[in-house]
């Protein structure tokens, strides 16, 4: 009876580890999709920052050259528009990065549990084989 009880526990541990492995794979798949989805907003943010920096440099250059206020106001308006776009993209990216961090934490939580249960299942199998002798 002892061997049967140990074997039952070993089988339960194996089944639990199988389910956790499937859940972990789903989390990993989701994490990969989320990580891939962040690439495009990161690229867009870099591009907008580059545009903003170029326009800011152009504005500063025009100011040093003593260009009239009308031209400066147009450049300044464009710069303000780019600043708003950068802020919006940065906020969106920050939110996506936070969601990615939560997904990573889920993976990091499940992985040690899987290892622990697999070790338990191996020990139970060994105990089962010993009990049969």
N, C-alpha and C positions, 0 to 999 in steps of 0.2 A: 504494500500500500504506500509505503514511503516513496518508493521509486515513482509510482504513478502520480503522487501529489507533486513531487519535484518536477516531473515531466510536464505536468499541467502548467505549473508556474513558468517553466522554461518556454513553453509554447505561447503562453500569454505575453511574456516579455518579448518574444520574437514578433508577435503580432503588433504589439504596441510600438516597437521600433520600426516596423514596416510602415505603419500609419504615420509616425513622426517623420520618417524619411520622405514619404509622399508629400506631407505638409511642407517640409523643408524645401523640397524641390519646387513646389508651387511658389513659396516665398522667394526662392532664388530666381525663378523665372520672372516673377513680378518685379523684383529688384533690377534685373537686367533690362527689362522694358523701361522702367522708370529712369534708370541711368542713361539709357540711350536717348530717351525723350528730353533729357536736360541738355544734351549736346547742342541742339538747335537754338534754344534760348541763350545759351552761353555764347555761341557764335554771334547771334544778333546783338547781344549786349556789348561784346567786344567791338563790333562794327560801329554801333551807335556811339560808343565812347571815343572811338577813333575819329569819327566824323565831328563829334563835339570838340575834341581837342584841336582838330585842324581848324575848325571855325573860330575857336577861342584864340588860337595863334594868329589867324587872319585878322580878327578884331583888334587884337593888341598891336599888330603891325600897322593897321590903318590908323589907330589912335596915335602912334608914334609919328606917322607920316603927316598927321594933321588933317586928315580927310574930314569933310564936312559932316555935320550931325545927321543928315538924312541917310547917307550911306551907312553910317554907324548904327543907326536905329534899325535898319533892315537886317544887318548882321546880328545885332543884339537880339532881335525878335527870333531869328533862326536859331540862335544859341539857346534861348529860353525854351523853344520848342524841343530842341534836342535834349536839353536837361530834363524836361518832363518825360520824354520817351525813355531816357536812361533810367530815371527813377522808377517808372512803371515796369520796365524790363527787369530791373534789379529786384524789385519787390516780388514779381512773379517767380523769378529764379530762386529767390530766398525761400519762398513757400515750397517750391518743388524740392529744393535741397533738404528742407525740414522733413518732408514726407519721405524722402529717400533715407534719411537718417533713422526714421521710425521703422522703415522696412528692414534696414540693416540690423537694428536692435532685435527685431523679431527673429531674424536668422541666427544672430548670436545667442539668443535665448534657447532656441530649439536644439542647436548643434550639440552643446554639452549634454543635454538630456538624452539625445540619441546615443552618444558614446557610452554614457552611464548604463543605459538599458541594455545595450549590446554586450557590455562587460558582464552585467548581471545574467543575461541569457547564457553566455558562454560558461559562467560559473555554475549555473543551474544544470546545464547539460553535463558538465563534468561531474557534478554531484549525482545526477541521475545515473550516469554510467557507473559510478562508484557504488551506488545503492543496488545496482543490478548484480554486482559480484557477490 
